[in-house]
């Protein structure tokens, strides 16, 4: 497998910078710097190695067969490229993240639908400045004062209410 020549960075750094949170901007800048340094080092070297003039060496090397031996060894040289074992892991992780995103979107749509119902019910109510106490009680029975069934004392906050507890007889 031959490596393909890189002519320029295929990363859209501006689009990536828009998606990076502010606390990770320094890491992105460091990564971009390393990427640019690598790209510059690749572009400095030619795409293919220079051709060797084997005929010149065969004429000028005094030891017979040495140039031929080096030529055969050079042409037989194959530089092994590492096998890509990470791509399936990245693809599996990408699939998992896409599933999580889809689940989050579905949950968000359900929440949005629920909130839309709540907004519609609030819009259907009388404006608060036009409500009477009876209208408020009918609309929000859990928050309305109910002196008959749930008597409270002023200022009607839960921490200000006294609960009747059985009194113990004091022994003097």
C-alpha positions in Angstrom: 0.0 0.0 0.0 1.6 3.2 -1.1 1.1 6.5 0.8 -0.6 9.2 -1.2 1.0 12.6 -1.5 -0.3 15.4 0.7 -0.5 18.7 -1.2 -2.3 20.7 1.5 -4.1 20.2 4.8 -7.6 18.7 4.3 -8.8 20.0 7.6 -11.1 23.1 7.6 -9.5 24.8 10.6 -12.0 27.7 10.7 -15.0 25.3 10.8 -13.2 23.2 13.5 -12.4 26.3 15.6 -16.1 27.3 15.6 -17.0 23.9 17.2 -14.2 23.8 19.8 -15.2 25.1 23.3 -13.3 28.1 24.6 -11.4 26.1 27.2 -10.0 23.8 24.4 -8.8 26.6 22.1 -5.2 26.3 23.3 -5.2 22.5 22.6 -6.6 23.2 19.1 -3.9 25.8 18.4 -1.2 23.3 19.6 -2.6 20.6 17.4 -2.8 22.9 14.4 0.8 23.9 14.9 1.9 20.3 15.0 -0.2 19.5 11.9 1.3 22.5 10.0 4.8 21.5 11.0 4.3 18.0 9.7 2.8 19.3 6.4 5.8 21.6 5.9 8.2 18.8 6.5 6.4 16.6 4.0 6.3 19.4 1.4 10.0 20.1 1.8 10.9 16.6 0.4 10.2 15.5 -3.2 7.3 13.2 -3.9 9.6 10.5 -5.2 13.2 9.8 -4.3 15.8 11.0 -6.8 16.8 8.4 -9.5 20.1 6.8 -9.1 22.4 6.6 -12.1 23.5 3.0 -11.8 25.4 3.0 -15.0 27.7 5.7 -13.6 28.4 3.6 -10.5 29.0 0.4 -12.6 31.6 2.2 -14.6 33.4 4.0 -11.7 33.3 1.5 -8.8 36.5 -0.6 -9.1 35.1 -3.7 -7.3 33.3 -5.9 -9.9 29.6 -6.6 -9.2 29.4 -4.3 -6.2 27.2 -1.7 -8.0 25.0 -4.5 -9.4 24.6 -5.9 -5.9 23.6 -2.5 -4.5 21.2 -2.0 -7.3 19.4 -5.3 -6.7 19.2 -4.6 -3.0 18.0 -1.1 -3.6 15.3 -2.2 -6.0 14.2 -5.1 -3.7 13.8 -2.7 -0.8 10.2 -2.4 0.2 9.3 -0.1 3.0 6.5 -1.6 5.1 3.6 0.7 6.0 1.9 0.0 9.2 -1.4 -1.9 9.0 -4.4 0.3 9.8 -6.0 -1.2 12.9 -7.4 2.0 14.4 -10.0 2.8 11.7 -12.5 0.1 12.7 -12.3 1.3 16.3 -12.9 4.9 15.2 -15.8 3.9 13.0 -17.3 1.9 15.9 -16.9 4.9 18.2 -18.4 7.2 15.6 -21.4 4.8 15.2 -21.9 4.8 19.0 -21.7 8.6 19.1 -24.2 8.9 16.3 -26.6 6.6 18.1 -26.2 8.7 21.3 -26.8 11.9 19.3 -30.0 10.3 17.7 -31.2 9.3 21.2 -30.6 12.8 22.5 -32.4 14.4 19.5 -35.4 12.1 20.1 -35.5 12.9 23.8 -35.1 16.6 23.0 -38.0 16.4 20.6 -40.2 14.7 23.2 -39.2 17.4 25.7 -40.0 20.1 23.2 -43.4 18.6 22.5 -44.1 18.5 26.2 -43.0 22.1 26.7 -45.1 23.1 23.7 -48.1 21.6 25.4 -47.3 23.5 28.6 -46.9 26.7 26.7 -50.3 26.1 24.9 -52.0 25.5 28.2 -50.5 28.6 29.7 -51.5 30.7 26.7 -55.1 29.3 27.0 -55.3 30.7 30.6 -56.7 34.1 31.4 -53.9 36.7 31.9 -52.9 36.8 35.5 -53.9 40.5 35.8 -57.4 39.5 34.8 -57.8 36.4 37.1 -59.9 36.4 40.2 -58.8 34.2 43.1 -61.4 31.6 42.0 -59.9 31.5 38.5 -56.5 31.0 40.0 -57.8 28.2 42.3 -59.4 26.5 39.3 -56.3 26.8 37.2 -53.7 26.0 39.8 -55.4 24.1 42.7 -52.0 22.9 44.1 -50.9 26.5 44.6 -54.1 28.2 45.6 -55.1 28.9 49.2 -57.8 26.6 50.4 -58.8 27.8 53.9 -61.5 25.1 54.2 -59.3 22.0 53.5 -55.8 23.4 54.1 -55.9 26.3 56.5 -52.7 28.2 56.8 -51.4 31.1 58.8 -50.1 34.3 57.5 -47.6 34.7 55.6 -48.8 31.2 54.3 -45.2 29.9 53.6 -44.7 26.3 54.5 -41.9 27.1 57.0 -44.3 29.5 58.9 -47.0 26.9 59.5 -47.4 25.2 62.9 -48.2 21.6 63.1 -50.2 20.6 66.1 -48.1 18.0 67.9 -49.3 16.2 71.0 -48.2 18.0 74.1 -46.4 15.9 76.7 -47.3 16.6 80.3 -44.5 18.4 82.0 -43.4 17.0 85.3 -42.5 19.7 87.8 
